[in-house]
Structure formats: structure tokens, C-alpha cells
Amino acid sequence: MSEIWDDRRKALEEDYFRRKERETIEKMREQMFVEAEAAAALKCPRDHGLLTRMEHEGIYLDRCPQCKGVWFDAGEMETLTNREQETWVDRFIKSFKD
Ligand SMILES: [Zn+2]
């Protein structure tokens, strides 16, 4: 009879430790995810603040919340400049029609 209780107690202990291991592994995975996200975030070259994405006229720019700097990826500044020139050209052409 006592062997049955010993086996039952062992089974409960093993189950408890298995549950604790699963909880620990899950916490470690969450921590790794948080750390990986922080490492993947772009940092401001001026003061190392974590850049946040902002949308401006369909273009996503990286903005530093600390120094308020705005960083452009390759080609983004050109795209915005070209749009502005098109607007200026449109106004110029219109002036001849009046
Ligand atoms: Zn900054």
C-alpha cells in the first residue's frame, strides 16, 4: 500500500516540476523575444534613442523621440523632393494657361 502512495507522490512531484520547467521556458522565450525586438530596433546615430516609425505622405520615416531628428532611408528624400517639384511644375504650367 505504501508503495502505491510513494508512486503517486513521485508522479505528482514529477508533474509539478514539469509544469515549473514549462513556465520557466515560456518566461525565457518571452524575455528573448523582448530582447530581440529591442536589438532589432534602429537607434538614433546622434544619441542612440530608439527610433519610431512615422508615416508622411505614404513614406515611412524614422524619428528619434529624444532629439526629434528624422532619418530617411535611401531614396525617401528623393521621392519627397520629386513630389514637391511635380507640384511646383504643375503650378508653373498652370500659370501659362491663365
Ligand atoms: Zn536622437
Backbone and ligand atoms as CSV (ligand in chain L), in Angstrom:
chain,resi,resn,atom,element,x,y,z
A,1,MET,N,N,0.821,-1.198,0.000
A,1,MET,CA,C,0.000,0.000,0.000
A,1,MET,C,C,0.860,1.254,0.000
A,2,SER,N,N,1.907,1.246,0.813
A,2,SER,CA,C,2.765,2.425,0.907
A,2,SER,C,C,3.517,2.667,-0.401
A,3,GLU,N,N,3.821,1.589,-1.149
A,3,GLU,CA,C,4.470,1.755,-2.459
A,3,GLU,C,C,3.572,2.502,-3.437
A,4,ILE,N,N,2.288,2.222,-3.379
A,4,ILE,CA,C,1.329,2.910,-4.258
A,4,ILE,C,C,1.333,4.406,-3.953
A,5,TRP,N,N,1.353,4.766,-2.662
A,5,TRP,CA,C,1.375,6.186,-2.275
A,5,TRP,C,C,2.692,6.839,-2.678
A,6,ASP,N,N,3.813,6.084,-2.532
A,6,ASP,CA,C,5.113,6.615,-2.953
A,6,ASP,C,C,5.118,6.890,-4.460
A,7,ASP,N,N,4.574,5.928,-5.234
A,7,ASP,CA,C,4.499,6.120,-6.692
A,7,ASP,C,C,3.627,7.327,-7.037
A,8,ARG,N,N,2.494,7.428,-6.346
A,8,ARG,CA,C,1.570,8.557,-6.591
A,8,ARG,C,C,2.254,9.889,-6.254
A,9,ARG,N,N,2.967,9.926,-5.127
A,9,ARG,CA,C,3.678,11.136,-4.706
A,9,ARG,C,C,4.769,11.499,-5.725
A,10,LYS,N,N,5.502,10.503,-6.199
A,10,LYS,CA,C,6.539,10.741,-7.216
A,10,LYS,C,C,5.935,11.302,-8.493
A,11,ALA,N,N,4.802,10.732,-8.897
A,11,ALA,CA,C,4.134,11.196,-10.121
A,11,ALA,C,C,3.692,12.652,-9.976
A,12,LEU,N,N,3.154,13.003,-8.797
A,12,LEU,CA,C,2.726,14.388,-8.552
A,12,LEU,C,C,3.929,15.335,-8.555
A,13,GLU,N,N,5.044,14.894,-7.940
A,13,GLU,CA,C,6.250,15.723,-7.916
A,13,GLU,C,C,6.786,15.941,-9.332
A,14,GLU,N,N,6.834,14.871,-10.111
A,14,GLU,CA,C,7.328,14.988,-11.486
A,14,GLU,C,C,6.442,15.923,-12.307
A,15,ASP,N,N,5.131,15.786,-12.104
A,15,ASP,CA,C,4.199,16.652,-12.802
A,15,ASP,C,C,4.423,18.113,-12.406
A,16,TYR,N,N,4.632,18.365,-11.114
A,16,TYR,CA,C,4.887,19.716,-10.617
A,16,TYR,C,C,6.153,20.298,-11.260
A,17,PHE,N,N,7.224,19.512,-11.265
A,17,PHE,CA,C,8.487,20.018,-11.820
A,17,PHE,C,C,8.399,20.213,-13.339
A,18,ARG,N,N,7.661,19.330,-14.024
A,18,ARG,CA,C,7.468,19.506,-15.467
A,18,ARG,C,C,6.741,20.822,-15.752
A,19,ARG,N,N,5.703,21.121,-14.937
A,19,ARG,CA,C,4.947,22.366,-15.097
A,19,ARG,C,C,5.847,23.579,-14.846
A,20,LYS,N,N,6.669,23.495,-13.785
A,20,LYS,CA,C,7.585,24.596,-13.452
A,20,LYS,C,C,8.595,24.817,-14.579
A,21,GLU,N,N,9.103,23.698,-15.152
A,21,GLU,CA,C,10.057,23.817,-16.272
A,21,GLU,C,C,9.410,24.501,-17.469
A,22,ARG,N,N,8.164,24.104,-17.787
A,22,ARG,CA,C,7.440,24.714,-18.911
A,22,ARG,C,C,7.252,26.214,-18.688
A,23,GLU,N,N,6.885,26.598,-17.444
A,23,GLU,CA,C,6.703,28.016,-17.118
A,23,GLU,C,C,8.006,28.783,-17.268
A,24,THR,N,N,9.109,28.184,-16.799
A,24,THR,CA,C,10.421,28.838,-16.891
A,24,THR,C,C,10.825,29.011,-18.355
A,25,ILE,N,N,10.632,27.968,-19.167
A,25,ILE,CA,C,10.978,28.041,-20.594
A,25,ILE,C,C,10.142,29.111,-21.280
A,26,GLU,N,N,8.843,29.192,-20.941
A,26,GLU,CA,C,7.969,30.201,-21.545
A,26,GLU,C,C,8.421,31.614,-21.179
A,27,LYS,N,N,8.810,31.826,-19.914
A,27,LYS,CA,C,9.315,33.137,-19.485
A,27,LYS,C,C,10.597,33.492,-20.224
A,28,MET,N,N,11.496,32.495,-20.393
A,28,MET,CA,C,12.753,32.738,-21.106
A,28,MET,C,C,12.490,33.102,-22.563
A,29,ARG,N,N,11.505,32.412,-23.190
A,29,ARG,CA,C,11.157,32.727,-24.586
A,29,ARG,C,C,10.635,34.150,-24.712
A,30,GLU,N,N,9.750,34.556,-23.775
A,30,GLU,CA,C,9.214,35.921,-23.802
A,30,GLU,C,C,10.331,36.946,-23.649
A,31,GLN,N,N,11.273,36.685,-22.727
A,31,GLN,CA,C,12.388,37.590,-22.496
A,31,GLN,C,C,13.267,37.685,-23.755
A,32,MET,N,N,13.526,36.529,-24.395
A,32,MET,CA,C,14.333,36.532,-25.619
A,32,MET,C,C,13.641,37.339,-26.717
A,33,PHE,N,N,12.297,37.221,-26.812
A,33,PHE,CA,C,11.546,37.956,-27.821
A,33,PHE,C,C,11.669,39.453,-27.581
A,34,VAL,N,N,11.524,39.885,-26.313
A,34,VAL,CA,C,11.621,41.308,-25.965
A,34,VAL,C,C,13.026,41.829,-26.303
A,35,GLU,N,N,14.058,41.050,-25.937
A,35,GLU,CA,C,15.443,41.465,-26.200
A,35,GLU,C,C,15.726,41.515,-27.696
A,36,ALA,N,N,15.202,40.548,-28.456
A,36,ALA,CA,C,15.422,40.530,-29.905
A,36,ALA,C,C,14.750,41.731,-30.565
A,37,GLU,N,N,13.551,42.079,-30.086
A,37,GLU,CA,C,12.858,43.243,-30.643
A,37,GLU,C,C,13.644,44.523,-30.372
A,38,ALA,N,N,14.169,44.660,-29.143
A,38,ALA,CA,C,14.942,45.851,-28.792
A,38,ALA,C,C,16.220,45.922,-29.625
A,39,ALA,N,N,16.859,44.777,-29.854
A,39,ALA,CA,C,18.098,44.754,-30.645
A,39,ALA,C,C,17.820,45.089,-32.099
A,40,ALA,N,N,16.645,44.696,-32.600
A,40,ALA,CA,C,16.314,44.945,-33.998
A,40,ALA,C,C,15.893,46.394,-34.232
A,41,ALA,N,N,15.477,47.083,-33.183
A,41,ALA,CA,C,15.032,48.472,-33.350
A,41,ALA,C,C,16.212,49.347,-33.741
A,42,LEU,N,N,15.967,50.278,-34.642
A,42,LEU,CA,C,17.026,51.178,-35.073
A,42,LEU,C,C,17.282,52.221,-33.988
A,43,LYS,N,N,18.551,52.573,-33.864
A,43,LYS,CA,C,18.925,53.577,-32.867
A,43,LYS,C,C,19.411,54.840,-33.553
A,44,CYS,N,N,19.104,55.969,-32.940
A,44,CYS,CA,C,19.498,57.267,-33.477
A,44,CYS,C,C,21.029,57.360,-33.498
A,45,PRO,N,N,21.620,57.726,-34.640
A,45,PRO,CA,C,23.084,57.839,-34.697
A,45,PRO,C,C,23.614,59.000,-33.852
A,46,ARG,N,N,22.729,59.933,-33.490
A,46,ARG,CA,C,23.166,61.096,-32.710
A,46,ARG,C,C,23.228,60.777,-31.205
A,47,ASP,N,N,22.132,60.190,-30.669
A,47,ASP,CA,C,22.083,59.986,-29.210
A,47,ASP,C,C,21.628,58.579,-28.808
A,48,HIS,N,N,21.532,57.664,-29.781
A,48,HIS,CA,C,21.175,56.255,-29.551
A,48,HIS,C,C,19.761,56.043,-29.016
A,49,GLY,N,N,18.874,57.048,-29.166
A,49,GLY,CA,C,17.466,56.855,-28.812
A,49,GLY,C,C,16.842,55.846,-29.774
A,50,LEU,N,N,15.840,55.096,-29.308
A,50,LEU,CA,C,15.180,54.117,-30.174
A,50,LEU,C,C,14.254,54.841,-31.143
A,51,LEU,N,N,14.508,54.663,-32.435
A,51,LEU,CA,C,13.728,55.364,-33.450
A,51,LEU,C,C,12.327,54.776,-33.557
A,52,THR,N,N,11.358,55.658,-33.792
A,52,THR,CA,C,9.985,55.212,-34.021
A,52,THR,C,C,9.624,55.545,-35.464
A,53,ARG,N,N,8.761,54.723,-36.042
A,53,ARG,CA,C,8.361,54.917,-37.432
A,53,ARG,C,C,7.217,55.907,-37.490
A,54,MET,N,N,7.268,56.805,-38.459
A,54,MET,CA,C,6.159,57.719,-38.692
A,54,MET,C,C,5.864,57.734,-40.185
A,55,GLU,N,N,4.622,57.890,-40.523
A,55,GLU,CA,C,4.212,57.912,-41.922
A,55,GLU,C,C,4.030,59.358,-42.354
A,56,HIS,N,N,4.609,59.719,-43.483
A,56,HIS,CA,C,4.446,61.055,-44.031
A,56,HIS,C,C,4.216,60.920,-45.532
A,57,GLU,N,N,3.004,61.244,-45.965
A,57,GLU,CA,C,2.632,61.186,-47.378
A,57,GLU,C,C,3.009,59.844,-48.005
A,58,GLY,N,N,2.716,58.752,-47.298
A,58,GLY,CA,C,2.943,57.410,-47.827
A,58,GLY,C,C,4.356,56.895,-47.679
A,59,ILE,N,N,5.241,57.679,-47.044
A,59,ILE,CA,C,6.627,57.244,-46.833
A,59,ILE,C,C,6.838,57.079,-45.328
A,60,TYR,N,N,7.506,55.979,-44.958
A,60,TYR,CA,C,7.756,55.724,-43.538
A,60,TYR,C,C,9.141,56.235,-43.166
A,61,LEU,N,N,9.170,57.182,-42.247
A,61,LEU,CA,C,10.415,57.797,-41.801
A,61,LEU,C,C,10.704,57.353,-40.368
A,62,ASP,N,N,11.982,57.370,-39.983
A,62,ASP,CA,C,12.375,57.010,-38.625
A,62,ASP,C,C,12.641,58.295,-37.846
A,63,ARG,N,N,11.953,58.421,-36.702
A,63,ARG,CA,C,12.046,59.646,-35.922
A,63,ARG,C,C,12.564,59.333,-34.524
A,64,CYS,N,N,13.490,60.155,-34.036
A,64,CYS,CA,C,14.038,59.976,-32.694
A,64,CYS,C,C,13.205,60.787,-31.703
A,65,PRO,N,N,12.621,60.141,-30.691
A,65,PRO,CA,C,11.815,60.877,-29.725
A,65,PRO,C,C,12.647,61.778,-28.809
A,66,GLN,N,N,13.960,61.528,-28.740
A,66,GLN,CA,C,14.803,62.338,-27.838
A,66,GLN,C,C,15.251,63.648,-28.488
A,67,CYS,N,N,15.875,63.568,-29.661
A,67,CYS,CA,C,16.413,64.772,-30.294
A,67,CYS,C,C,15.494,65.299,-31.398
A,68,LYS,N,N,14.393,64.579,-31.660
A,68,LYS,CA,C,13.400,64.956,-32.683
A,68,LYS,C,C,13.971,64.888,-34.100
A,69,GLY,N,N,15.126,64.225,-34.266
A,69,GLY,CA,C,15.711,64.058,-35.593
A,69,GLY,C,C,14.868,63.110,-36.433
A,70,VAL,N,N,14.845,63.326,-37.735
A,70,VAL,CA,C,14.113,62.461,-38.660
A,70,VAL,C,C,15.130,61.888,-39.637
A,71,TRP,N,N,15.082,60.561,-39.803
A,71,TRP,CA,C,16.058,59.871,-40.643
A,71,TRP,C,C,15.363,59.248,-41.834
A,72,PHE,N,N,15.961,59.444,-42.998
A,72,PHE,CA,C,15.417,58.935,-44.251
A,72,PHE,C,C,16.200,57.706,-44.705
A,73,ASP,N,N,15.493,56.701,-45.237
A,73,ASP,CA,C,16.168,55.577,-45.892
A,73,ASP,C,C,16.571,56.039,-47.288
A,74,ALA,N,N,17.419,55.252,-47.945
A,74,ALA,CA,C,17.869,55.599,-49.290
A,74,ALA,C,C,16.677,55.810,-50.219
A,75,GLY,N,N,16.661,56.922,-50.918
A,75,GLY,CA,C,15.629,57.190,-51.911
A,75,GLY,C,C,14.396,57.901,-51.375
A,76,GLU,N,N,14.199,57.918,-50.059
A,76,GLU,CA,C,12.989,58.542,-49.495
A,76,GLU,C,C,13.008,60.064,-49.657
A,77,MET,N,N,14.153,60.675,-49.399
A,77,MET,CA,C,14.272,62.132,-49.550
A,77,MET,C,C,14.037,62.514,-51.008
A,78,GLU,N,N,14.611,61.742,-51.941
A,78,GLU,CA,C,14.451,61.999,-53.370
A,78,GLU,C,C,12.974,61.888,-53.771
A,79,THR,N,N,12.295,60.875,-53.236
A,79,THR,CA,C,10.878,60.684,-53.551
A,79,THR,C,C,10.066,61.901,-53.110
A,80,LEU,N,N,10.302,62.381,-51.879
A,80,LEU,CA,C,9.560,63.547,-51.392
A,80,LEU,C,C,9.916,64.795,-52.198
A,81,THR,N,N,11.194,64.967,-52.525
A,81,THR,CA,C,11.637,66.120,-53.304
A,81,THR,C,C,11.004,66.103,-54.692
A,82,ASN,N,N,10.978,64.921,-55.321
A,82,ASN,CA,C,10.360,64.813,-56.653
A,82,ASN,C,C,8.886,65.174,-56.608
A,83,ARG,N,N,8.207,64.757,-55.559
A,83,ARG,CA,C,6.790,65.107,-55.429
A,83,ARG,C,C,6.622,66.614,-55.339
A,84,GLU,N,N,7.502,67.252,-54.564
A,84,GLU,CA,C,7.414,68.706,-54.394
A,84,GLU,C,C,7.689,69.400,-55.722
A,85,GLN,N,N,8.664,68.901,-56.488
A,85,GLN,CA,C,8.963,69.502,-57.784
A,85,GLN,C,C,7.777,69.351,-58.727
A,86,GLU,N,N,7.127,68.204,-58.702
A,86,GLU,CA,C,5.965,67.999,-59.556
A,86,GLU,C,C,4.885,69.023,-59.233
A,87,THR,N,N,4.700,69.286,-57.956
A,87,THR,CA,C,3.710,70.275,-57.554
A,87,THR,C,C,4.096,71.653,-58.089
A,88,TRP,N,N,5.383,71.991,-57.973
A,88,TRP,CA,C,5.866,73.276,-58.456
A,88,TRP,C,C,5.704,73.370,-59.983
A,89,VAL,N,N,6.040,72.300,-60.697
A,89,VAL,CA,C,5.891,72.281,-62.154
A,89,VAL,C,C,4.417,72.419,-62.541
A,90,ASP,N,N,3.571,71.723,-61.831
A,90,ASP,CA,C,2.128,71.838,-62.106
A,90,ASP,C,C,1.661,73.285,-61.972
A,91,ARG,N,N,2.077,73.944,-60.890
A,91,ARG,CA,C,1.677,75.360,-60.681
A,91,ARG,C,C,2.255,76.241,-61.780
A,92,PHE,N,N,3.494,75.958,-62.190
A,92,PHE,CA,C,4.153,76.750,-63.231
A,92,PHE,C,C,3.413,76.635,-64.561
A,93,ILE,N,N,3.050,75.396,-64.937
A,93,ILE,CA,C,2.329,75.167,-66.185
A,93,ILE,C,C,0.961,75.842,-66.137
A,94,LYS,N,N,0.304,75.770,-64.988
A,94,LYS,CA,C,-0.997,76.419,-64.833
A,94,LYS,C,C,-0.910,77.918,-65.068
A,95,SER,N,N,0.210,78.534,-64.640
A,95,SER,CA,C,0.341,79.998,-64.757
A,95,SER,C,C,0.333,80.441,-66.226
A,96,PHE,N,N,0.753,79.553,-67.150
A,96,PHE,CA,C,0.733,79.901,-68.579
A,96,PHE,C,C,-0.677,79.827,-69.160
A,97,LYS,N,N,-1.519,79.030,-68.539
A,97,LYS,CA,C,-2.870,78.834,-69.055
A,97,LYS,C,C,-3.772,80.021,-68.730
A,98,ASP,N,N,-3.457,80.767,-67.693
A,98,ASP,CA,C,-4.325,81.903,-67.285
A,98,ASP,C,C,-4.210,83.097,-68.218
L,1,ZN,ZN,ZN,18.261,61.283,-31.470
